[in-house]
């Protein structure tokens, strides 16, 4: 399995990367939404872990671009956020094709279960 993690917090991406590698999952990291979108366009990932709250180019902008351009199959994107979002917003993002919305801090076994 190949996973792309898009999150502006390098401590979180480092921790996720180490954990997923221990689970024999290939990991690519982007600490910037625009760069993450470039990686999505140019590579094939089995899952994308996407933070919503990022400066300059938010996770929501990444998600909307991915959906508008149809560059990722539905249910490959897992939202991973500390942002407080309403049930309506969560439902909208799930309707766009996200697989799940996990709140930080999430339990690693919960994340692993959603990935698989």
C-alpha positions in Angstrom: 0.0 0.0 0.0 1.2 3.5 -0.8 -0.1 6.4 1.2 0.4 10.2 0.8 0.2 12.3 3.9 -0.6 16.0 3.3 -0.3 18.0 6.5 1.5 21.2 7.3 2.6 20.0 10.7 5.9 18.3 10.3 5.7 16.7 13.8 2.5 14.9 12.8 3.8 13.9 9.4 7.0 12.5 10.9 5.0 10.5 13.5 2.5 9.2 10.9 5.4 8.3 8.5 7.3 6.3 11.2 4.1 4.5 12.3 3.0 3.6 8.8 6.4 2.4 7.8 6.4 0.1 10.8 3.2 -1.4 9.4 4.9 -2.0 6.1 3.0 0.8 4.3 4.9 3.0 1.9 4.6 6.7 2.8 5.2 10.0 0.9 4.8 13.2 2.9 3.9 16.7 1.8 3.8 19.6 4.3 2.1 21.9 1.8 -1.3 21.6 0.1 -0.1 22.8 -3.3 2.9 20.4 -3.3 0.5 17.6 -2.1 -1.7 18.3 -5.1 1.2 18.1 -7.5 2.1 14.7 -6.0 -1.5 13.5 -6.3 -1.5 14.5 -10.0 1.9 12.9 -10.8 1.8 9.6 -8.7 -0.6 6.9 -7.8 -1.5 6.4 -4.2 -3.8 3.9 -2.6 -4.8 6.3 0.1 -4.4 10.0 0.9 -4.4 11.3 4.5 -5.4 15.0 4.2 -5.4 17.7 6.9 -8.0 20.4 6.3 -6.4 23.3 8.1 -3.3 24.3 6.2 -2.1 27.8 5.4 -2.1 29.3 1.9 -3.8 26.2 0.2 -6.2 24.4 2.6 -7.0 20.8 2.6 -10.5 21.7 1.5 -9.0 23.4 -1.6 -7.0 20.2 -2.2 -10.1 18.0 -1.8 -12.2 20.2 -4.1 -9.5 20.3 -6.8 -9.0 16.5 -6.7 -12.8 16.0 -7.0 -13.3 18.6 -9.7 -10.4 17.2 -11.8 -11.4 13.6 -11.0 -7.8 12.6 -10.4 -8.5 10.3 -7.5 -11.0 7.5 -7.2 -13.7 7.9 -4.6 -13.0 6.6 -1.0 -9.2 7.0 -1.2 -9.1 10.2 0.8 -9.1 10.2 4.6 -9.5 13.5 6.3 -7.4 13.9 9.4 -8.0 17.2 11.2 -8.0 19.0 14.4 -10.4 21.6 13.0 -13.9 21.6 14.4 -16.2 20.9 11.5 -20.0 20.5 11.6 -21.8 17.3 10.7 -23.1 19.1 7.6 -19.5 19.9 6.5 -18.5 16.3 7.3 -21.4 15.0 5.2 -20.5 17.3 2.3 -16.9 16.0 2.3 -18.0 12.4 2.5 -20.3 13.1 -0.5 -17.3 14.4 -2.4 -15.8 11.0 -2.1 -13.8 10.9 1.1 -13.6 7.6 2.9 -13.6 8.9 6.5 -13.1 12.0 8.7 -10.8 11.3 11.7 -10.4 13.9 14.4 -6.9 14.6 15.8 -5.6 13.2 17.9 -6.8 9.9 16.5 -5.8 6.5 17.8 -3.3 4.9 15.4 -5.1 1.6 15.3 -8.3 3.5 14.2 -6.3 5.2 11.4 -4.8 1.9 10.3 -8.2 0.2 10.2 -9.6 3.0 8.0 -6.5 2.8 5.7 -7.1 -0.9 5.2 
